[in-house]
């Protein structure tokens, strides 16, 4: 007897799911708003939205972008006056470098 109850419960859940899914379509089809059925496509978000790279690409100035720029300028300021030369290569092709301060004039 319990298997019949399980089947009835499963059918009731599926019927309510179908009813919920079709209610949005019915409202759009029978409503007098004049919108196309596919007009909700414009509400999609970019998969990179909210990331620093996305803000940089789109020219948005967020706190993360300002922090990144500050760090870049700080690194440039600290490394000004340093020179690096390649003195050799390791077995895997990685360069061996030597960094020194520039001598004035």
C-alpha positions in Angstrom: 0.0 0.0 0.0 2.9 2.4 0.7 4.2 2.1 -2.9 0.9 3.4 -4.1 1.1 6.4 -1.7 4.7 7.0 -2.9 3.6 7.1 -6.5 0.7 9.4 -5.7 3.0 11.7 -3.8 5.5 11.7 -6.7 2.8 12.5 -9.2 1.5 15.3 -7.0 4.9 16.9 -6.7 5.5 16.6 -10.5 2.1 18.2 -11.2 2.8 21.1 -8.9 6.2 21.6 -10.5 4.7 21.7 -14.0 2.0 24.1 -12.8 4.6 26.5 -11.4 6.8 26.3 -14.5 3.8 27.0 -16.9 2.4 29.9 -14.8 5.1 32.3 -16.0 4.6 31.4 -19.6 0.8 31.7 -19.2 1.1 35.2 -17.7 3.4 36.3 -20.5 1.3 34.8 -23.2 -2.1 36.0 -22.0 -0.9 39.4 -20.6 -1.4 42.6 -22.5 2.2 43.9 -22.0 3.2 43.2 -25.6 6.6 41.8 -24.7 8.1 39.0 -26.7 8.6 35.7 -25.1 12.4 35.9 -25.4 12.7 39.4 -23.9 14.1 38.0 -20.6 17.4 37.0 -22.3 18.8 40.5 -21.7 18.9 39.9 -18.0 21.8 37.6 -18.2 25.0 38.5 -16.4 28.6 38.2 -17.6 30.4 35.2 -16.0 33.2 37.5 -15.0 31.0 40.2 -13.5 32.4 41.5 -10.2 35.9 40.5 -10.8 38.9 42.9 -11.0 39.7 41.8 -14.6 36.1 42.6 -15.7 36.3 46.0 -14.1 39.6 46.7 -15.8 38.3 45.6 -19.2 35.1 47.7 -18.9 36.9 50.8 -17.5 35.1 50.7 -14.2 36.8 52.3 -11.2 36.2 50.1 -8.2 38.0 49.9 -4.9 39.9 46.8 -6.1 41.0 48.6 -9.3 42.3 51.6 -7.2 44.1 49.2 -4.9 45.7 47.4 -7.9 46.8 50.6 -9.4 48.3 51.8 -6.1 50.3 48.6 -5.8 51.5 48.8 -9.4 52.7 52.5 -8.9 54.3 51.6 -5.6 56.2 48.7 -7.2 57.3 51.0 -10.1 58.5 53.6 -7.6 60.4 51.1 -5.5 62.1 49.5 -8.5 63.1 52.8 -10.1 66.9 52.9 -10.2 67.4 49.1 -10.3 68.8 47.2 -13.3 68.6 43.5 -13.9 70.8 41.5 -16.2 70.6 37.9 -17.2 73.8 36.1 -16.2 72.9 32.6 -17.4 70.1 30.0 -17.7 69.2 27.0 -15.5 68.7 23.5 -16.9 64.9 24.1 -17.4 65.4 27.4 -19.2 64.7 29.7 -16.3 67.0 32.7 -16.5 69.5 33.5 -13.7 69.4 37.2 -13.0 71.5 39.7 -11.1 69.9 42.9 -9.9 71.9 46.0 -9.0 71.3 49.7 -8.3 72.0 52.1 -11.2 74.9 54.3 -10.7 74.2 57.9 -11.3 75.6 59.6 -14.5 
